[in-house]
Amino acid sequence: MGITVRTAAGANARGVAELTLGLLLALARNVSASSHALHEGRWERTSGVELEGKTLGVVGFGNIGQRVATLAQALGMTVLVYDPFLNSLPPEFAGSVTLLSLEALLAGSSFLTLHCPPPETGVPLLDAPALARLPRGAYLVNTARAELVDDEALLNALESGCIAGAALDVFREEPPVNNALVRHPRVIATPHLGGFTRESVDRAMEAAVSHLLEDLTSRASKSREAAES
């Protein structure tokens, strides 16, 4: 219909990456459960783990995944990457992160974070067999798309201890209703906060206005050329 559609690519990348890092830290140190206990008047200290020296698997290595990798490396984490659209790593990451198959990445990741679209087949990327490949006691962060993960499989993995904890910012139904994962004691659930920062919203608005002006300028130029011809 002659309608131009543009996206504000990367506008929320920093916001999502920083939320991912916050969720990784919160999972590692049991921040949510500890805070909840104190709110209820209970003094419960739970031993956590440090991120330094741990391995982070990053699924999807676009704008967000690359920022997450940089932040994780600053904390001393080893970063593994899976991205079916990459044949090689960006030059700035060559030698500092490792590009692997999904199966190899899962087997080596004590922490896993998702930053990719869901498969076109509609089959979750992380089903029961995929989750079982993770080292026992691994942690999962999903700030990308709910369809990437089989909810029932994740719930079973949490119950069995295969997954020590999960942080979810996306859900198939938003807001979620009667969602067992949201109620699970080892799940941190946030209401799709990834790109919801002042800076991310400002960048998106600036990109939208810039795209609008570019398109209007282009249309005006074409109209002038048509009139002159």
Kinemage of the C-alpha trace (Angstrom):
@kinemage 1
@onewidth
@group {chain A} dominant
@subgroup {mainchain}
@vectorlist {calphas} color= white
{ca met a 1} P 0.000 0.000 0.000
{ca gly a 2} L 3.022 2.269 -0.270
{ca ile a 3} L 3.451 2.536 3.487
{ca thr a 4} L 7.067 2.699 4.648
{ca val a 5} L 7.855 0.579 7.694
{ca arg a 6} L 11.082 1.244 9.627
{ca thr a 7} L 12.384 -0.179 12.888
{ca ala a 8} L 14.387 1.430 15.686
{ca ala a 9} L 16.979 -1.346 15.540
{ca gly a 10} L 19.165 -1.520 18.623
{ca ala a 11} L 17.364 1.272 20.469
{ca asn a 12} L 16.606 -0.929 23.487
{ca ala a 13} L 19.722 -3.125 23.286
{ca arg a 14} L 21.510 -1.533 26.228
{ca gly a 15} L 18.405 -1.632 28.412
{ca val a 16} L 17.793 -5.321 27.722
{ca ala a 17} L 21.478 -6.161 28.189
{ca glu a 18} L 21.649 -4.415 31.559
{ca leu a 19} L 18.450 -6.101 32.743
{ca thr a 20} L 19.953 -9.434 31.707
{ca leu a 21} L 23.053 -8.739 33.769
{ca gly a 22} L 20.912 -7.702 36.730
{ca leu a 23} L 18.909 -10.916 36.488
{ca leu a 24} L 22.073 -13.016 36.257
{ca leu a 25} L 23.350 -11.408 39.454
{ca ala a 26} L 19.969 -11.730 41.167
{ca leu a 27} L 19.803 -15.444 40.353
{ca ala a 28} L 23.363 -16.091 41.448
{ca arg a 29} L 22.829 -14.416 44.837
{ca asn a 30} L 19.185 -15.380 45.477
{ca val a 31} L 18.268 -11.703 45.739
{ca ser a 32} L 14.545 -12.067 45.079
{ca ala a 33} L 13.896 -14.885 47.551
{ca ser a 34} L 16.042 -13.244 50.235
{ca ser a 35} L 14.248 -9.917 49.843
{ca his a 36} L 10.857 -11.638 49.925
{ca ala a 37} L 11.750 -13.439 53.156
{ca leu a 38} L 12.775 -10.193 54.851
{ca his a 39} L 9.561 -8.523 53.684
{ca glu a 40} L 7.745 -11.300 55.542
{ca gly a 41} L 9.864 -10.840 58.665
{ca arg a 42} L 12.100 -13.888 58.120
{ca trp a 43} L 15.900 -13.700 58.368
{ca glu a 44} L 16.991 -16.277 55.801
{ca arg a 45} L 20.538 -16.222 54.436
{ca thr a 46} L 21.058 -18.387 51.364
{ca ser a 47} L 24.520 -19.079 50.012
{ca gly a 48} L 24.975 -17.959 46.429
{ca val a 49} L 27.615 -18.208 43.732
{ca glu a 50} L 29.901 -15.653 42.145
{ca leu a 51} L 29.814 -14.978 38.401
{ca glu a 52} L 33.570 -14.664 38.030
{ca gly a 53} L 34.971 -17.832 36.508
{ca lys a 54} L 31.552 -19.140 35.462
{ca thr a 55} L 30.569 -19.844 31.861
{ca leu a 56} L 27.758 -17.905 30.206
{ca gly a 57} L 26.082 -19.277 27.097
{ca val a 58} L 24.669 -16.532 24.883
{ca val a 59} L 22.081 -17.707 22.348
{ca gly a 60} L 21.796 -15.028 19.667
{ca phe a 61} L 24.703 -12.655 19.093
{ca gly a 62} L 23.121 -9.502 17.704
{ca asn a 63} L 23.000 -6.043 19.294
{ca ile a 64} L 21.813 -7.345 22.659
{ca gly a 65} L 23.818 -10.551 22.811
{ca gln a 66} L 27.058 -8.708 22.081
{ca arg a 67} L 26.411 -6.176 24.834
{ca val a 68} L 25.607 -8.961 27.300
{ca ala a 69} L 28.856 -10.703 26.379
{ca thr a 70} L 30.848 -7.517 27.013
{ca leu a 71} L 29.208 -6.991 30.405
{ca ala a 72} L 29.724 -10.632 31.391
{ca gln a 73} L 33.384 -10.538 30.399
{ca ala a 74} L 33.850 -7.466 32.601
{ca leu a 75} L 32.779 -9.681 35.519
{ca gly a 76} L 35.279 -12.371 34.577
{ca met a 77} L 32.867 -14.797 32.933
{ca thr a 78} L 33.794 -17.081 30.055
{ca val a 79} L 31.381 -16.511 27.152
{ca leu a 80} L 30.147 -19.127 24.689
{ca val a 81} L 28.014 -18.103 21.700
{ca tyr a 82} L 25.484 -19.829 19.467
{ca asp a 83} L 23.980 -17.998 16.508
{ca pro a 84} L 22.825 -19.877 13.403
{ca phe a 85} L 23.213 -16.716 11.300
{ca leu a 86} L 26.912 -16.296 12.129
{ca asn a 87} L 29.703 -18.085 10.289
{ca ser a 88} L 32.325 -16.189 12.239
{ca leu a 89} L 32.482 -13.830 15.184
{ca pro a 90} L 32.623 -10.035 14.858
{ca pro a 91} L 36.307 -8.963 14.838
{ca glu a 92} L 36.085 -7.315 18.244
{ca phe a 93} L 35.089 -10.636 19.825
{ca ala a 94} L 37.483 -12.911 17.959
{ca gly a 95} L 39.608 -14.736 20.499
{ca ser a 96} L 37.580 -13.583 23.510
{ca val a 97} L 34.380 -15.623 23.024
{ca thr a 98} L 33.811 -19.061 21.503
{ca leu a 99} L 31.284 -19.777 18.740
{ca leu a 100} L 29.738 -23.235 19.161
{ca ser a 101} L 26.826 -25.402 18.119
{ca leu a 102} L 23.760 -25.162 20.337
{ca glu a 103} L 24.365 -28.644 21.740
{ca ala a 104} L 27.965 -27.854 22.691
{ca leu a 105} L 27.003 -24.489 24.160
{ca leu a 106} L 24.295 -26.012 26.352
{ca ala a 107} L 26.637 -28.695 27.648
{ca gly a 108} L 29.193 -26.107 28.735
{ca ser a 109} L 27.025 -23.303 30.164
{ca ser a 110} L 26.424 -22.888 33.881
{ca phe a 111} L 24.413 -19.754 33.000
{ca leu a 112} L 22.328 -19.395 29.827
{ca thr a 113} L 20.742 -16.276 28.333
{ca leu a 114} L 18.507 -15.991 25.262
{ca his a 115} L 18.647 -13.125 22.747
{ca cys a 116} L 17.148 -14.449 19.530
{ca pro a 117} L 13.772 -14.818 17.790
{ca pro a 118} L 11.822 -18.071 18.245
{ca pro a 119} L 12.246 -20.799 15.612
{ca glu a 120} L 9.944 -20.439 12.602
{ca thr a 121} L 8.786 -24.015 13.179
{ca gly a 122} L 7.041 -22.978 16.382
{ca val a 123} L 8.955 -25.632 18.312
{ca pro a 124} L 10.647 -24.161 21.423
{ca leu a 125} L 14.414 -23.930 21.178
{ca leu a 126} L 14.674 -25.110 24.777
{ca asp a 127} L 12.550 -28.229 25.122
{ca ala a 128} L 13.073 -31.007 27.684
{ca pro a 129} L 16.024 -32.654 25.871
{ca ala a 130} L 17.751 -29.292 25.377
{ca leu a 131} L 17.347 -28.324 29.034
{ca ala a 132} L 18.684 -31.727 30.048
{ca arg a 133} L 21.936 -30.976 28.198
{ca leu a 134} L 22.729 -28.127 30.589
{ca pro a 135} L 24.971 -28.911 33.563
{ca arg a 136} L 22.886 -29.774 36.603
{ca gly a 137} L 22.189 -26.641 38.623
{ca ala a 138} L 22.423 -24.230 35.683
{ca tyr a 139} L 20.591 -20.901 35.574
{ca leu a 140} L 18.436 -19.557 32.732
{ca val a 141} L 17.574 -15.960 31.778
{ca asn a 142} L 15.004 -15.210 29.065
{ca thr a 143} L 14.514 -11.558 28.112
{ca ala a 144} L 13.825 -12.389 24.446
{ca arg a 145} L 10.660 -14.351 23.574
{ca ala a 146} L 8.544 -16.696 25.676
{ca glu a 147} L 8.145 -19.078 22.722
{ca leu a 148} L 11.838 -19.972 22.958
{ca val a 149} L 11.206 -22.096 26.045
{ca asp a 150} L 8.870 -25.009 26.704
{ca asp a 151} L 7.176 -23.852 29.925
{ca glu a 152} L 6.273 -27.336 31.142
{ca ala a 153} L 9.775 -28.623 30.466
{ca leu a 154} L 11.284 -25.674 32.362
{ca leu a 155} L 8.939 -26.244 35.284
{ca asn a 156} L 9.925 -29.917 35.431
{ca ala a 157} L 13.611 -28.988 35.210
{ca leu a 158} L 13.215 -26.590 38.146
{ca glu a 159} L 11.412 -29.226 40.188
{ca ser a 160} L 14.085 -31.850 39.479
{ca gly a 161} L 16.947 -29.470 40.244
{ca cys a 162} L 18.313 -29.681 36.717
{ca ile a 163} L 17.759 -25.908 36.566
{ca ala a 164} L 18.664 -24.129 39.799
{ca gly a 165} L 16.812 -20.950 38.905
{ca ala a 166} L 15.264 -19.001 36.054
{ca ala a 167} L 14.596 -15.324 35.380
{ca leu a 168} L 11.817 -14.554 32.917
{ca asp a 169} L 10.927 -11.151 31.472
{ca val a 170} L 8.623 -12.476 28.727
{ca phe a 171} L 5.507 -14.654 28.784
{ca arg a 172} L 3.173 -16.182 26.225
{ca glu a 173} L 0.299 -14.310 27.841
{ca glu a 174} L 1.027 -10.819 29.136
{ca pro a 175} L 0.151 -10.189 31.830
{ca pro a 176} L 0.429 -13.880 32.780
{ca val a 177} L -2.596 -15.476 34.446
{ca asn a 178} L -2.317 -18.587 36.653
{ca asn a 179} L 1.214 -19.167 35.426
{ca ala a 180} L 2.983 -21.840 37.480
{ca leu a 181} L 6.405 -20.514 36.541
{ca val a 182} L 5.612 -17.052 37.876
{ca arg a 183} L 4.653 -18.581 41.217
{ca his a 184} L 7.665 -20.887 41.431
{ca pro a 185} L 10.005 -20.001 44.336
{ca arg a 186} L 13.137 -20.282 42.167
{ca val a 187} L 11.832 -18.054 39.383
{ca ile a 188} L 12.355 -14.305 39.151
{ca ala a 189} L 9.550 -12.865 37.032
{ca thr a 190} L 9.547 -9.322 35.666
{ca pro a 191} L 6.800 -7.666 33.551
{ca his a 192} L 8.602 -7.254 30.193
{ca leu a 193} L 10.958 -4.577 31.493
{ca gly a 194} L 13.815 -5.199 29.057
{ca gly a 195} L 13.627 -2.049 26.956
{ca phe a 196} L 11.599 -0.051 29.459
{ca thr a 197} L 14.203 2.530 30.457
{ca arg a 198} L 14.128 6.280 29.902
{ca glu a 199} L 17.188 6.024 27.692
{ca ser a 200} L 15.844 3.167 25.545
{ca val a 201} L 12.517 4.925 25.020
{ca asp a 202} L 14.323 8.175 24.132
{ca arg a 203} L 16.504 6.376 21.580
{ca ala a 204} L 13.451 4.703 20.040
{ca met a 205} L 11.620 8.029 19.739
{ca glu a 206} L 14.679 9.730 18.250
{ca ala a 207} L 15.024 6.919 15.710
{ca ala a 208} L 11.319 7.151 14.816
{ca val a 209} L 11.515 10.895 14.214
{ca ser a 210} L 14.732 10.497 12.235
{ca his a 211} L 13.157 7.814 10.039
{ca leu a 212} L 10.088 9.978 9.513
{ca leu a 213} L 12.151 12.986 8.432
{ca glu a 214} L 14.305 10.847 6.139
{ca asp a 215} L 11.249 9.362 4.465
{ca leu a 216} L 9.487 12.708 4.078
{ca thr a 217} L 12.651 14.261 2.631
{ca ser a 218} L 13.027 11.369 0.203
{ca arg a 219} L 9.383 11.604 -0.902
{ca ala a 220} L 9.647 15.365 -1.354
{ca ser a 221} L 12.797 14.935 -3.444
{ca lys a 222} L 11.142 12.330 -5.654
{ca ser a 223} L 8.097 14.586 -6.111
{ca arg a 224} L 10.328 17.482 -7.213
{ca glu a 225} L 12.173 15.239 -9.645
{ca ala a 226} L 8.908 13.969 -11.067
{ca ala a 227} L 7.562 17.504 -11.460
{ca glu a 228} L 10.760 18.723 -13.169
{ca ser a 229} L 10.734 15.826 -15.604
